[in-house]
């Protein structure tokens, strides 16, 4: 509880106690939460650790100790306060004093987030690298790893605690160790284990200027607490209590639905035991047991940290016509290598205040996260230029989800005003993103036309590097600059228009730079071109027609630039 096992970056004006602005400071759970306004952000070993620590520890402690804000007004009052009130600090302190023993990592009876005495029939253990997503272990061997599975990995208690929480959230799937006391284990193993609950969705976390603000931004308001919704440290009773049926302190596990927010945040997807030993460097965790844990029947629709995706109207109509049912909404996963701003359509699918979220999803095929929907409701109570950041985190698994192929992480500035679908910024952002995608398509068409003129076929969409991908990479910093500018502009129409004009100017310049590279490779024969018969129609592909079609596409996409040239 007080042991400094977390790492946090002090806020700009909190440089006391030997801290250094911009640097990291080791801090305990009690200090981090009581003085949350004094810290800017967590410092983690891997981006995927941050949502794990917030969900498995920080958020449930605050909600279990203080409850959730009852409505938007109460939430806004807490947010505007900028720090926990004295009464709230007393509530947190009392909670720590009463329940602090439940957070002991090596308690012999109730070790935090583990099963005491967990063991296998033959007494086997595995190296602690099994907890570390980037370490070589079993089938999961990173391509450029500097160590092998045979190299022992000694984790400090602080490191082990962080990776313990990470494992509950992101562990790989497939076969797990069968523990004694697990009736579903066969031949010393369990099969069919899914990835951790966060591995099944694309984590979307709003981030504030301080840890306090980030906590509030990630606690939904207006949700009535359920009587049987408890964090995992209160569900460890083994007998004589209702909680025994949900106990995560036993090797046995079950497939079930989440009881509520605290339950899903602290979901114990694995049964784990850390095995410490004394080394010349001090107490270290070198061996672990990771066995099967509870399985979610489905990601609850109330999970606040994911956007959702479903069938678009045209797809639903087609399935209905064929007598098939449309897919229900499912968590939207992040795509490796795809910038976060290219998914703004899903993040901004908030609908109007009071509109049913299902109706929004039915219309657009997307539904934003619960948290961004709640921010839409309190947007008028927050400064228009509030520097909201949104972090998107995910893991791409491979080979039956038993290995980690890629870590997905990106962050973008998101204007609060963009969450108003009837506002200026909303249309401006979605319009700019649409323009970027269309410009990428335009240069791909140009490349395809020139390749056909030369007698070859266009580059397949799923093979090779297409020029549109090059353009989107070049446009990335320009779009992010636009996002930050629109955040500062708020709903000022003139400022937004100037920003969009500047965006189109820079986007056009970047597009022509890529196009000129394509033109520079044109062979002399492209001037005369080639005639192709397709579907009974004659198509002529040559350099001049390709360039003319490309210029026309640019004028259609960059309407402000085209209008400016017309006036000239």
N, C-alpha and C positions, 0 to 999 in steps of 0.2 A: 504493500500500500504506500509506504513512504520510501521504499528503496528506489533510487534513481535509475529505472530501467527503460524509460522512454526518453526520446531525444526530441527537443523542440527548439525552434528558432525564436529568440526574443523579439517582441515588437520593437519598432524603431526607437521608442522612448523608454524601453525597459532594459537598461544596460547595467543594472546593479548586480551585486553578488558576484562580481568578476566576470559577468557575461559580456558578450561583445555583439553589437548590433550586426545582424546578418549571419552570425555564427550559430552553432548548435550548442545546446546545453542539456546535460543529463538531468532528468527531473522525474520525480515520483508521481504516481497517479493522483494522490491527494493535492499536491502543490499544483499540478497541471490544471486540475479542474477548479480549485478554489481561486486561482489567479489566472484563469483562462484568458482574460483580456490582456494579460501581459505577454502573451506568446502569439507570434504571427502564424505559425504552422508547425506541424510535425515534420521531423526529418527522419526518413525511413531508408532501409537498405534496398528496397525495391518498390516501385510505385504501387504495386498491388498490396503492399503491407498497410498502406494508409487506410483504405476502406475497411480492411480487416480489423485494425485497431479501433477505428471509430465504431464499427458495428458490434464487434464482440465485447467492447469494453466501455469506451467513453460515453457513447449515446445511451446505452441501457442503464449505466450507473446514474446518469443525470435524470432520465425518465423514471427509473424505479425509485429514486430518492425524492424527486420533486414533482413528478407527474408531468403530463403534457399540457400545454396551453389549451384552454377550453375553446377559444375562438380567435379570430383574426385580431381583435382589439387587444386581447391579453398577450398574444404573441408579439404584436408590434410594440407594446409597452415594454416587454422584456428585451426586445431587440434594441430599442432606442436607449435603454438604460446602459447598454454597453458593457455590463458586468453583472455578476450575480449580486443581488441585494444582500444585506446583512442577514436577513431572515433565511434566505436561500443558502447562504454560506453555512449558517448554523444547521440547516437541514442536511446539507452534504456532509458536514463534519460529524453529525450524529450518525449518519448512515455509515461512514467510514469506521467510526468507533464500534458500532454494533456488528458490522459484517466484515471487518477487515481481515479476520482469520480465514475467510473464504477465498481470499486472493493470494494465499501462500502457495508458491509454485511447488514446493517440496514437502508439503504437509503429509505426514504418513497416513492420515485418514481421509482428508478431503483436499487433495492437491488440485489447484486451480485448473479447470478445463481438462482434467485428466480422470483416469480411473485408477484408484489406489490398488496396488498389487496386481495389476494387469499382467498376465503371463501366458505363455503358450505351453502346450503339453510337453514339449521337449526343452523348454526354457530358452528358446532362441530369442535373440535381439538383433536389431540392425543398426547400422551406423547412423549418427545424427544427421548425416547429409540427406537422409530420407525426408527431412522436414524442409530442406532448403531448395526452393524451386530452381535455382540456377546452378545447383551442385550436381555433379555426376553421380548417379545412383541407379542401379538396375538398368532398365531400358532408357531411362531419361539421362542422356549424355550430351550436354551442350557441345556444339561443333568445335568451339574454340576454348573449351574449358582448360584451365591450367592445372587441374588436378584430376585424378582418376578415382574410381570407386574404392580402390585399395588404400588410398590416402585417408588416414583418420581426420575427422573434422571435429575440433573441440569448440563447442559453443559456450560462451559465457551464459550465466543464468539470464541476463537481459536479452541476449540474442535468442536463446532458446524460447523465452516467453513470447517474443515477437513472432518467431517462426511457428510456434505452436498455434497462435491465433490465425496465422496465414494458412496453415494446413487445414484447419476446420473450414475455411472459406474457399480455398482454391485447389485442394489436393486433386491429383490425377485419378482416373477411374480404374476399372478392371479389378484384378485380383488383389486382395488384401490378406494380411495375416489372420488366421483363425485363432481367437483367444479362448482359453478355458472359461467356460461359463456362458459361451455364446451358443445357444441351441441350433442356430442356423449355419454354423461352421461345419464344413465337411472336409475330411482329409487334411485338416490343419490350415484351411483357407476358406475365404468367402469369395464368391464371384458376383458379377453383375453390379458392382458398386459404381454409382454415378460419380461424376466430378463433384467437387464441393459446390455449395449453393451459389456462390458468386461466379463460379466458372460457367454457370448456365445462363448468365445474363450479361448485358453490357452495363457496367456500373456507371452511373451518372451522378456525380456529387457536386452540389453548389458549394463554393468556397468563399469565405468572407475575409475581412482584413485581419481578424484575430481568431484564435481558437474558439473564443466565446461566440463570436458571430457565426463561425462555421458550425458549431454545435446547434445553435438556434436554426440556422438555415437547413439543417438536416433532421429537425424534429417536426413532424407534421402536427398541425393543431386541429382541434375539432373532432378528434377520434375518441369516442368513449372507451375507456380501458375495460378489458374483459377480466372477470374475477379470477380466471385460471391462467392468465397470461403472466408469466414470470421469466426472469433471466435464468440462465442455466445454473448459476450458483445457488439459486433457491429451488432447484428441481433435482437436488442430489440426495434427498431422503430415500432410504431403501426400505423402510417399513413403517407402518403405523400412520401413514399420511396419504392423502389423495395424490400428492406429487410422486408417490412411489411408482405409479403407472407411467410416469414420464421421466423417470430417473435416468440421468446420463452418467451416474456413478457406477453403473454395472456393465459388465461385458456385453450383456444382451442389448439388442437394438430393435427398432421397429420402423415400419414405413407408415407415416401419418401426415396429416395436415398440420400447419403451424397454428398454435393457439392464438397468436396475436403478434404485435410488433416486437415485444421483448423476446418472445420465443424464437421468431425467425432471425432477429439480429444475432442472438447467441446460439444459433443452431449448432449442435454437436454432431457434425457429419462423420466424425471418426472417434473411435475409442483409442486414446493415446496415453502412454506413460513415458515420462522423461526419466532417464536413469543417470543420475549425477555421480561423479567420482572426484576425489581429490587428486589434483595434478600439481606438478611444480609451479604452475602458473596460478593455482587456486582451484576453486570448485568449478568443474566443467561438465557439460552434458555431452557425452560421447556415444551413447547408445540409446535407442528408443524402441518402442513398440507402437506400431500404427495398425489398428485393426478396424473392421467395419463399424460404422456408426449409423445414426438415424438417417433415414431417407425421406425427403419431401415428396409427397404425392404429386405436387405441382407448385410452382412458384406462386405464392398468393398475390392476388391482384392489388392488395394493399402494400406490397413491398415498395418502399418509397424510392429505391435507388435504381430503377430501370425504366426506360421507355418501352413502349409496346408496339408490335407490328402485327397486322392481320391482312387479310385479303382486300385488295382494292375493289371498288365497286364493279369494274368490268370483270374482274376475276370471279367475284361472287356471283354475278349474273350468269357467267359461263358455266360455273359449277352447278348452279341451280337448274339451268337448262338441261344439263346432263344428268340430273337426278342425284348429284352429290352435294353434301353439306359443305359450307364454307368453313375454313379453319377458324377456330377461336383465336383471340389475341394471344400472342406469345411474346416473351421477353425479346427485345431487339438487341442483337449482338453487335459489337463493334468489329469492323473489318480491318485486319492488319494492313498498314500502309495507306489507309484512307484518312485524310485529315478530318478532324472533328467538325469543322464548319460545313463539310459536305453532307452532314446529317442534320442540319438545322431544321429541315422540314419536319422531322420527327420530334426534335426538342421543342419546337414552337407549336406543336399540335395541341394547344391548350383549350381551344374553343372559347366561347363567351362566358362571362361570369354567370353562374346559374345554369349553364347548359350541361346536360348529362354528358359525362366523359365518354360513355359508350357511343353517343351520337356523333361525337367528334371523330372517334375511331372509325365508325361506319362510313363517314363521309370521306376521310382522307386516307384511311388505311393505317394511320398512326395514332398513337396516344402518348402524350408526354408523361414524364414521371409524376408521381404524386407530389413530390416536393416542388417541382416547377409549377404545377397547377396551383399549389398553395401560394407560391410567390406571386402568381397572377392576381390572386385575391387581395394580397396586402401591398401590391405595387404602389398604390396611391399613397400609402403610409410611409414609403421609403423614398429617399432622395433619388430623383431621376438619373443622376449621374453616379449612382452607387457603383463602385468598381467590382461588380460580381464576376467571379470566375467560375467556370464549370469544368471539372476534371472528368475525363472519360477513361475508364480503366477496364481492361479485360485480358483474358488469356486465350490464345488459340492453341487447341490441343490437336494432336495427331495420333495415328496408329491406334485406333479404337479408344481415343482419349486417354491413353495410358502414358503419353509423353507430352511434354510442353514444347510446342514449336515456336511460339512467339509471345512476347509480352506486349500488350497494346496500351499505350498511354498518350494522351494529348490533353491540352487544356486550351480553352478559348475564353476571351472576354465576352460576356453576354449582357447587353443592355436590359435593365429591368423593363423598360418601355417596349422591348421587343416581344414581351409576353402578352401584350394587348393586341389581339388580332384585328382590331379596328383602328390601330394607331399607325402613324407614319413609319416608324422604325421597323415594325413587323413586315410591311410590304417591301420596304427598302432592302432589308436583309435577304428575304427570300428571293427577291428579284435579282439581287447581285449574285447570289449563289447559283440561281438558274442561268444567269448570263455566263458565269464561269464554266458551267457544265456544257452549255451550248457552244461556247468558244472552243472548248476541247473537241467537241463533235465536229465543228467546222474544220479544224486543222486535220482531223482524222479523215474527213471527206476529201480534203485537198490532197492528202497523201494517197488516198485510195484512187482518186481520179488520175493522178500522175502515174501511179503504178500500173493502172489499166492502160494508159496511153503508151507505156513502155512494154506492154505485153505480159505483165505479171498480175497477180491477184493482190488485193489489199492485205495488210497485216491482220491476221485473225485477232479478235478482241481478247482472247484468252492466251495468246502466245506472243512473246516478244515485247519490246518496248514501243508503244505507239506514241506518236508525237503529241497526242492529246494529254497523255500522262505527263510528258515533259512540261507542257504548258500549265497544267494544274499545279505542278510543283513550283513553277515560277510565280504563279498567282497567289500561292499560299501566304507569303508575307503581306501582299497587297490587301487580301481579304481580311487578315487579322488587323491590319491598320484601319481598315474601314469599320470593323466591329468596334474597335476602341474609340474611333472618332464618333460613331453614331451613339455610343454609350454616353459620351460627353455632351453631345448635341441635344439629347433628349428628344422632345417633340417639336423642336424648332424646324419648321419646314424649310426655310431658306438655307440654314446651315446644313440640313440633310441633303438638300439638292446640290449644294456646292460639293459636299463629300462624294455624292454619287457621280457627279461630273468628273471629279478628279479620279475616282475609281475607274470610270470608263476610259479615261485618257490613258491611265497606266495599264489597264487591261488590254487596250488596243495595241499599245506599244509592245507589250510582252507577246501578244499573239503574232504580230508581224515579225518579231524576232525569231520565233519558232518557224513561221511560214517561210521566211527568207532562207533558213537552213534547208527546208524542203526544196525550195526552188533551186538552190545552189547545186543540188545533186541531179537536176534535170539533164537528161542526155539530149544531144542535138535532135534525135529522131522525134522527140516529144512535140516539136513545132508542127510537124505534119500530122502526128497522132495516129490513131487506130480506130477502125470502125468495128463495133461489136453488135451482133444480133442477139437480142435477149427478149424472150417472150414475144417473138414475132415483130419486135420493134428494133429499129436501127439506132444505135447510140454511138456518137462520135466523141472520142476522148483525145484531147490535145491540150497543150500548155495554155493556150489563150482562153479556151472555154473553162478550164479548171480555175484559172485565176479570176475570170469574170464571175463564176459561180461563188468563189470564195469571198470576193468583195461584196457580193450581194448578201451573202449570209452575215457578214460582219455588220453591214448597214441595218439588217433586220434585227440583229441582236443588240447592238450598241445604238439604241435609238437617240440618245442625247447627242452623241457624237455625230450621227448622221444628220440630225436636225441642225446642229451647229455648222456643219459643212454646207448645208442647203442655204442657210442664211448668208454664209460667206459668198 
